[in-house]
Amino acid sequence: MSPRVKPHAVEERVAATLRSLREQQGMTLASLAHASGLSSAYLSRVENNTASLTLQNLAKVASALQVAPSAFFDEQAGPRPI
């Protein structure tokens, strides 16, 4: 049986991964917002862990960053292209 993951740990990982992927690709919040169809204010709140991504919005962000949605959850692997 695998250990339970604390919900906040998952949100923190998603927030950190989002920022890291965005910065690695040289994207600003504004450019990611444009590519994903989400607001830069919302994405900023996600990166600062004061808002959570829905699954639908996670898919939009992953597509805009050209990574698989699983890249936000896999601690062992780096970002995987889609």
Secondary structure, 3 states (H helix, E strand, C coil): CCCCCCHHHHHHHHHHHHHHHHHHCCCCHHHHHHHHCCCHHHHHHHHCCCCCCCHHHHHHHHHHHCECHHHHCCCCCCCCEC
